[in-house]
Amino acid sequence: MAEYSTYGSVAVLQVNNPPLNTFTRHVLQALVSGLERAQRDPAVRSIVIAGKGPTFPAGADLEELLGTAAAPLLSNLRMVDKHVDTCQKPIVCAIHGTALGGGFELALASHYRLAVPSATLSLPEVHLGMLPGAGGTQRLPRVVGVKSAIQLITSGQDIKAQQALTLGLVDKIVQGDLLKEAVSFARSVEGRPLEDRRISQRTVPDADKVDEVVEATRKTILRKARGAIAPLTCVQAIQASVLPFAAGMAREADLMTYLMTSWQAAAQQYVFFSEREVRQWSHPRDKHINFRTAKPTVIKSVGVVGAGTMGAGITISLLQAGLKVVLLEVNKKQLDKAIAVIQKTLRQKSASQKMSQLTTTMDYSQLSDVDMVIEAVFENLRLKKEVFRKLDVITKPQAVLASNTSGLDIDKIAAATKRPDKVVGTHFFSPANVMRLLENIYGKKTSAETVATVMQLATTIGKVGVLVGNCAGFVGNRMLGPYRSEALFLLEEGVDPQDVDRAIEEFGFPMGPFRMTDLAGNDIGWRRRIEARLTTEHGPPPDTPALYRRGDRYCPLPDMLCLQGRLGQKTGAGCMMLQEAKDDLTENIYIRFRTDGSVFDLRRLLAHTKTLEELILDLLFADDCALLAHTEAALMSHHAPSMCNRYDPGSRTALPDPVVLQMIQDYRQEHGFKKRTISSQEIVERCLYSLINEGFHVLDEGIASRALDIDVIYLFGYGWPRHTGGPMYYVERVIGLEKLLRSLETYSARYPNHSHLQPSPLLRDMVAKGGSLAALGTTDSKL
Ligand SMILES: CC/C=C/CC(=O)SCCNC(=O)CCNC(=O)[C@H](O)C(C)(C)COP(=O)(O)OP(=O)(O)OC[C@H]1O[C@@H](n2cnc3c(N)ncnc32)[C@H](O)[C@@H]1OP(=O)(O)O
């Protein structure tokens, strides 16, 4: 637990609790015993504390912290730190690996800190809904000042050794043998006065500015916290660091108790474990196929087909993980653009050497030797099948073929090949090199080995891989459907898009549904609806009521907006006038390609296409096509209209657009909707409960095998607020399943034609029988 040895006058205490040397009560007790022994021994004149194996202690043991032992664990840690702080013999911490949370706090309580260049220090408690409750909020500001302490503690960010040295958090960076250096350093400081080495005895350097600093940062922290209570509570504790040390510690302890007993801390700790537990996948159809039994194929080289935004992002992720990549794109200009983006991103990350691992090509035969291909072409089933047909012929027989589809049928794609067992979905999220989620989709014939391979790939490239079944939209996008529909129905009834966005953002999402659509592109859904023949212009049967499709309520507002050229932020500055183009095609209508800025006459393009509809499908949705405008002058002068908002040139701030508001008003009038006032609570409940209700369907059908898989998908792919634990956790632990059921019953009685508000049979069953999502596999055992 804590190994004791002596090197002459130096006692060395090495924490030994593999793999991360986390603090359990026993480890802490062993440390106290070791410290007492060293203090008692007259031959010992200094002490070194270090971690055995790969790291300095990475903080409190979370398994123990989440159980009944939390309070004794914390008080033991405070006791150790007090022993260390007040010790009459100098204590040197020798830091390597990750000194996190309680580990870093122990280092701050010590008199000297040495670190190897690769060491990382941080106080990440805020991510667990807590604060550094063993003196971290009191000692850190005494070294770096209140301002920096607020920044470091409320972000929980990593501090690399060199930065720690600059900040005064470590005294020396050690290049050679850390333990040897620490022992000799300890020897060199023996007998020196210790008073000025005790951080607890120092004053906060910017104490006179504390109120000013807190005031200046409060607004930013509140905005970033999006409803999480931990960040502001951390600030309150840091504020107390200007008090005498004992008073500050007492305040820290009170605030820590408040946070540790909050539902948000429990939710965030659930997130921590769920993020790791998704790796322990099992195949819903056959539990014997799982992460233990299935062996992944070793992937060293990957082909990426399609160099659009997604393809480039995927390529960057693969290169950063050290894999060889062959990027194929049939459009030379697009390929050049992608290469520039990849180069720029890698350069920013100081990883330019990774470019040597990249081959770019327009020739499919270059993919003959790769271990795996990820297809990232345009979201069109016909096109994807075509690509897979080619890949099946060109690639080696054992190569895995993955599609980065966001919702198309994996089985249909697999059927285009003679190796459906090697075909799988790998749904990346945009920007693919940033977003952590990788939704992996198995088809009917996908082999266990292929599943294991893509789950392993997720880990290799630093993503959180979640295994799900095959259905339209898979888990994430399928659940988003009802959420979006309900948001649109709310517009019909009287709220403005900004009201919906505000309510959802106040709940904690970074973006409401309309701003999100603006960012992602309104055309993505439009294209899907056109292909499904749902839009008015593209073919519902003549007798279909205007606001219904296939028996379900349908809101055509987004289609109407698309027809006005409101495709989202990507349309840039300009306005697409398709409707007018259809009626009266003049010579002045152009399409501009963003890739190279070239402008084409729409009439000439249409001459090569049978219908305008075909043009929309084949061309206008292409990634590189930016906008249409009546004239270049109009193009220059126009604000960038997005789906529901207006964006001033160069800005991403969504502003209400009077044109859209008028359009919605006309629409309400035309269809006989009577505008009413709708509360934020109703907005949040209708949007989120319909999404969660779909989650129950997804579980019921075995598309997701555990509630935690859904939570992780939403947390890492859709910006669901982390402090609430994810949609399924939130509804079970915070709202309550019974309340969800009652609310859905109330809303579905009011809106019998909104099918997604009808409570799912699984939810009804659970409420009736007192079942829980935990029984379906959440991480309850760890809570
Ligand atoms: C006493 C009161 C309060 C004190 C304050 C604290 O100290 S709070 C805790 C502060 N520490 C942390 O938050 C550290 C959390 N851990 C990490 O950030 C990472 O695990 C790591 C240390 C950076 C290592 O990352 P890596 O990617 O190498 O490994 P994993 O994350 O996959 O972890 C490996 C397994 O270890 C489990 N684990 C990690 N940290 C803890 C922990 N603090 N307590 C218990 N278990 C921990 C993790 O769950 C993994 O387990 P598996 O079973 O393998 O999934």
The ligand as an SDF file (V2000), in Angstrom:
LIG
                    3D

 55 57  0  0  0  0  0  0  0  0999 V2000
  -10.8250   11.8990   -0.8470 C   0  0  0  0  0  0  0  0  0  0  0  0
  -11.8650   12.7880   -1.3620 C   0  0  0  0  0  0  0  0  0  0  0  0
  -11.6780   13.4030   -2.6750 C   0  0  0  0  0  0  0  0  0  0  0  0
  -10.5610   13.5750   -3.2840 C   0  0  0  0  0  0  0  0  0  0  0  0
  -10.4930   14.1870   -4.5970 C   0  0  0  0  0  0  0  0  0  0  0  0
  -10.1130   13.2160   -5.6740 C   0  0  0  0  0  0  0  0  0  0  0  0
   -9.0180   12.7590   -5.7220 O   0  0  0  0  0  0  0  0  0  0  0  0
  -11.3010   12.8510   -6.7930 S   0  0  0  0  0  0  0  0  0  0  0  0
  -10.4620   11.8370   -7.9680 C   0  0  0  0  0  0  0  0  0  0  0  0
   -9.5740   12.6220   -8.8060 C   0  0  0  0  0  0  0  0  0  0  0  0
   -8.9780   11.7790   -9.8020 N   0  0  0  0  0  0  0  0  0  0  0  0
   -9.5460   11.6020  -10.9640 C   0  0  0  0  0  0  0  0  0  0  0  0
  -10.5750   12.1600  -11.2670 O   0  0  0  0  0  0  0  0  0  0  0  0
   -8.8240   10.6870  -11.9010 C   0  0  0  0  0  0  0  0  0  0  0  0
   -9.7690    9.9960  -12.7930 C   0  0  0  0  0  0  0  0  0  0  0  0
   -9.0590    9.1380  -13.7130 N   0  0  0  0  0  0  0  0  0  0  0  0
   -8.5890    9.5870  -14.8600 C   0  0  0  0  0  0  0  0  0  0  0  0
   -8.6640   10.7270  -15.2210 O   0  0  0  0  0  0  0  0  0  0  0  0
   -7.9560    8.5520  -15.7580 C   0  0  0  0  0  0  0  0  0  0  0  0
   -8.4180    7.3140  -15.3680 O   0  0  0  0  0  0  0  0  0  0  0  0
   -6.4110    8.5590  -15.7200 C   0  0  0  0  0  0  0  0  0  0  0  0
   -5.8740    8.5090  -14.3280 C   0  0  0  0  0  0  0  0  0  0  0  0
   -5.9070    9.8250  -16.4360 C   0  0  0  0  0  0  0  0  0  0  0  0
   -5.8920    7.3170  -16.4870 C   0  0  0  0  0  0  0  0  0  0  0  0
   -6.4450    7.3090  -17.7760 O   0  0  0  0  0  0  0  0  0  0  0  0
   -6.3140    6.0160  -18.7100 P   0  0  0  0  0  0  0  0  0  0  0  0
   -6.9720    6.3730  -19.9920 O   0  0  0  0  0  0  0  0  0  0  0  0
   -4.9130    5.5780  -18.7220 O   0  0  0  0  0  0  0  0  0  0  0  0
   -7.0950    4.8640  -17.9860 O   0  0  0  0  0  0  0  0  0  0  0  0
   -8.6460    4.7470  -17.6880 P   0  0  0  0  0  0  0  0  0  0  0  0
   -9.2680    6.0700  -17.5530 O   0  0  0  0  0  0  0  0  0  0  0  0
   -9.2230    3.8140  -18.6650 O   0  0  0  0  0  0  0  0  0  0  0  0
   -8.6250    4.0790  -16.2580 O   0  0  0  0  0  0  0  0  0  0  0  0
   -8.1670    2.7380  -16.0790 C   0  0  0  0  0  0  0  0  0  0  0  0
   -9.0490    2.0640  -15.0720 C   0  0  0  0  0  0  0  0  0  0  0  0
   -8.8830    2.7340  -13.8090 O   0  0  0  0  0  0  0  0  0  0  0  0
  -10.1480    3.1550  -13.3140 C   0  0  0  0  0  0  0  0  0  0  0  0
   -9.9480    4.4180  -12.6100 N   0  0  0  0  0  0  0  0  0  0  0  0
   -9.3870    5.5280  -13.0650 C   0  0  0  0  0  0  0  0  0  0  0  0
   -9.3290    6.4670  -12.1330 N   0  0  0  0  0  0  0  0  0  0  0  0
   -9.8650    5.9260  -11.0330 C   0  0  0  0  0  0  0  0  0  0  0  0
  -10.1010    6.4040   -9.7330 C   0  0  0  0  0  0  0  0  0  0  0  0
   -9.7410    7.6270   -9.3570 N   0  0  0  0  0  0  0  0  0  0  0  0
  -10.6670    5.5720   -8.8680 N   0  0  0  0  0  0  0  0  0  0  0  0
  -11.0190    4.3210   -9.2070 C   0  0  0  0  0  0  0  0  0  0  0  0
  -10.8290    3.8050  -10.4490 N   0  0  0  0  0  0  0  0  0  0  0  0
  -10.2730    4.6020  -11.3300 C   0  0  0  0  0  0  0  0  0  0  0  0
  -11.0080    3.3230  -14.5680 C   0  0  0  0  0  0  0  0  0  0  0  0
  -12.3500    3.2370  -14.2370 O   0  0  0  0  0  0  0  0  0  0  0  0
  -10.5240    2.1670  -15.4090 C   0  0  0  0  0  0  0  0  0  0  0  0
  -11.1620    1.0170  -14.9390 O   0  0  0  0  0  0  0  0  0  0  0  0
  -11.6410   -0.1270  -15.9360 P   0  0  0  0  0  0  0  0  0  0  0  0
  -12.2770   -1.1260  -15.0520 O   0  0  0  0  0  0  0  0  0  0  0  0
  -10.4010   -0.5820  -16.6270 O   0  0  0  0  0  0  0  0  0  0  0  0
  -12.6110    0.5100  -16.8840 O   0  0  0  0  0  0  0  0  0  0  0  0
  1  2  1  0
  2  3  1  0
  3  4  2  0
  4  5  1  0
  5  6  1  0
  6  7  2  0
  6  8  1  0
  8  9  1  0
  9 10  1  0
 10 11  1  0
 11 12  1  0
 12 13  2  0
 12 14  1  0
 14 15  1  0
 15 16  1  0
 16 17  1  0
 17 18  2  0
 17 19  1  0
 19 20  1  0
 19 21  1  0
 21 22  1  0
 21 23  1  0
 21 24  1  0
 24 25  1  0
 25 26  1  0
 26 27  2  0
 26 28  1  0
 26 29  1  0
 29 30  1  0
 30 31  2  0
 30 32  1  0
 30 33  1  0
 33 34  1  0
 34 35  1  0
 35 36  1  0
 35 50  1  0
 36 37  1  0
 37 38  1  0
 37 48  1  0
 38 39  1  0
 38 47  1  0
 39 40  2  0
 40 41  1  0
 41 42  1  0
 41 47  2  0
 42 43  1  0
 42 44  2  0
 44 45  1  0
 45 46  2  0
 46 47  1  0
 48 49  1  0
 48 50  1  0
 50 51  1  0
 51 52  1  0
 52 53  2  0
 52 54  1  0
 52 55  1  0
M  END
$$$$
